[in-house]
Amino acid sequence: MTTEIAILNKAAIALATDSAVTISSQDRHDKIYDSADKLFELSNNQPIAIMIYNSMSFLEIPLPSLIKEYRKKISIKNTVEDAAYGFLDFLNSFCASSSKEISERSIFSVLVPFFEDMAEEFNQSFTAEISDLMNKTKLSDINDQVEEIGKIRDKILNNLISSTFDKLKIRNFANFVGTTKPPRFSSKYRSIVRKCAQECFPFVENIQLRKLIDIGKMTLQKDLFSAGRTGIVVAGFGSSERFPSLFSVEIDGEYCGHLKYRITNKNDIDRNGEKAAIIPFAQKEMVDRFVFGIDDSVRDDILEFLSDVLPEFGESIIESLNIAGLTPTTKLSNDIRLAETKILQTLRQDVFRAIKDKSRKDIEDMVEFMPKPEMAQMAESLIDVTSIKRRVSRGLETVGGPIDVAIVSREEGFVWVKRKHYFPAELNSRYRERLKQQLEEPDVPGS
């Protein structure tokens, strides 16, 4: 994981990111390095930047390498959103040419965790029912036991398949680059999904297996994204944009030759609408506390606490009336329950929102007029406080390392404020010469 921040006002955008990257195998976090590059210049000709978070590769190609390759090809873009879609199109060009092995590994990384969750739910229900059967029923014949266990297994799996279908049906379809609707499910991908289902449910066959394959197909088509997804943040100024804008998406591998993605943020700064914004990405609880005065985990803890306390408070009122010799009416008891529900509903829908809106407005009113150096310092500080929180908390230190900071403006373009290097610049004069030569070469048309 990681944490990243974008701070926008009418003059510029400050971008900052940490350098931690987690190397995982299967569902284990094996190693954390604190030297990853996540912030880049997207265009040599326009003030547009890109940040990436979570997975650092696409179809087993390092994303930093793809970004630098795209930077050589990108043409002038009217808007930041155009630049973002241009990069998605560039990534999508690698989907159709992927080998079956790469496609298989990509789909396995998405589907296997989903099927494993289903299998765990199945095993819990199956174990409970078999235990109950053994306690209540005396089946002396081994054949009767096997038959009864088979019926229980099929019933539980059929119910699980049915409930999973119902949950998937109500979800929206994901977006796919190059098409307005989910791509056609080819035989190549059907065999991969079948392999995923059989790995997690080795005992199923025929009808149940076909239904699991359909579930796998829907999972890939719907807006369900795996833990291995990649976040892409593009920010800056298009040729037709006077004020900065930001466009972010999450991508999750390829499906039938098309890149799967969803839009997570669209922010346009202008004179009549939003004048400033602070937008965190990935691990953002500390930034939320700073900007909104509260984050989702604290909100949930408060609601959970009140859900436990309010009923006890209502019961104490009724008990006090009984002690005083007064018999509470049914209407009074119902009114107390309704009041408890109303308090929680008001907190959830109105109070927390009002607290967040006021806290955000107070800060963004200052950000609107903040000079560029202060924006850069603020962005760096917000990354730093998240890093400190992870350092003193239990669990892996998934935020840390050097902090990279850049400012993007129309006048100065993309400017590094802080940047790490894995090599000393004074020992690499030829690298500087190569870089200078690349920048002086004529632009490559396309993209």
Order of alpha helices (4+ residues) and beta strands (2+ residues): beta-beta-beta-beta-beta-beta-beta-beta-alpha-alpha-alpha-alpha-beta-alpha-alpha-beta-beta-beta-beta-alpha-alpha-alpha-alpha-alpha-beta-beta-alpha
